[in-house]
Amino acid sequence: MHHLDRRKAVRGQAVVALSAVMSFSLAGGAIGFWLGRYADSPNHPTLPLVQAQFPDQAPRPQGQPSAAPEVDAITARLGDMQAELMRLNALGERLVQMAGLSSEEFDFQNPPPQCGPEGGPAQDFTIKEIASELGSVVGLLKDRKRKLEILEEAIMERDLTATSVPSGWPVRSGYITSNYGFRIHPTKRARLFHQGVDFAAPRGTPVVAVADGLVTFSGRRSGYGNMVEIRHVDGYSTRYAHNQANLVQEGQQIRRGQKIGTVGATGTATGPHVHFEVLKNGEHLNPISFAGRQGPALDLADARLDNPG
C-alpha cells in the first residue's frame, strides 16, 4: 500500500495550490490598484513602482495616444487569472473527494453567491470596468484560498489520526495461533483469559509498531519475556511480547511501521510468535478489532521497516 506517499502528494498539491492562490491574489490586487489609480490620476506618485512591476501595462504619458494596447494586455492577464482559477477549482474538487467532505459545503463549481440585473447592449470594457473585473477574480481566488486551507487542515488532521490509532498486524508475515478471550492455557492446562492475539512467525522476523507513539516500556517482564509497550493517542497503548530482541528504548518516539523488535520465544512461550495486546485507558480490548483477520495489514510495510529514522 502507498497511503503515505498518497498523503504526501495530497499535502504537496494543497501547498502548491495555496502558493498559486496567494501569488495570483497579490498580482491581481496590484493590477487592480494600478488600474484604479490610473483611471483617476495618471501621475499618481505610486505609478512608477507599479510600472516597474508591470512594464507591459504601463500607461502612456499625458498628450500621447490612448491606452488601448494596455487594455488589451490587461484583459489578457485577466484571462490568465481566470484560467488559473479553473485549475484551482479542479484541485479543490479532488481534495474534497480525498477528504470525504461535502461537495455542497465546499463548492468549487460555482462562484460565491451574488446578484445583479442583466445589463443592456454589450459594450467595450473601460479601464475602471476591467479593474472591477480583476477585483472580482481576486475575490474568487481569496474564497478558494480559504476553502483550500480548511481542506488542508482536515486532510492533515485525518492523516495524523490514521497513523496514531492502532491498525494492522505487528508482523509482515505469519498467521494467528491464539485469539483474544478464554482458552486452555498451553502450559498451565487451565481455562484462562487470553488478553491478546498471538501471531506465529519465523524467529527473527521484524516486529513493527502498528501506530505512531512513545515507547513507555522496553525490557523483560514476567511471562511476557522481552516486551515493548507503546503509548498512542486517545488513551491507546499496544504491547508486543516474547521478542527475541527489543530494538527500541523507553522514551523513544516511534512511527507506524517502524521495526521495534524481532520475533522470538522468550518468557512463557511454546514457540516463536508475537503476543499482541491493545489497551485503552488501561483496559484490554480485542486486538482483532484493530488488526483484522485477513493477513498482515501492511499499510505499515514501508521503508521505515528497514530504515526506522
MOMO-V911816 format. One line per field, one symbol per residue. burial: I if it has 9 or more other ideal C-beta (glycine too) atoms within 8 Angstrom, else O. A space follows every 50 residues. Layout:
BEGIN
burial->???
END
This chain:
BEGIN
burial->OOOOOOIOOIIOIIIOIIOIIIOIIOIIIIIIIIIIIIIOOOOIOOIOOI IOOIOOIOIOOOOOOOIOOIIOIIIOIIOOIIOIIOIIIIIIIIIIOOIO IOOOOIOIOOOOOOOOOOOOOOOOIOIIOIIOIIIOIIIIIIIIIOIIII IIOIIIOIIOIIIIIIIIIIIIOIOIOOOIOOIOIOOOOOOIOIOIIIII IOIOIIIIIIIIIIIOIIOOIOOIIIIIIIOIIOOIIIIIIIIIOIOIOO OIOIIIIIIIIIIIIIIOIOOIIIIIIIIIOOOOIOIIOIIOOOOIIIII IOOIIOOOO
END
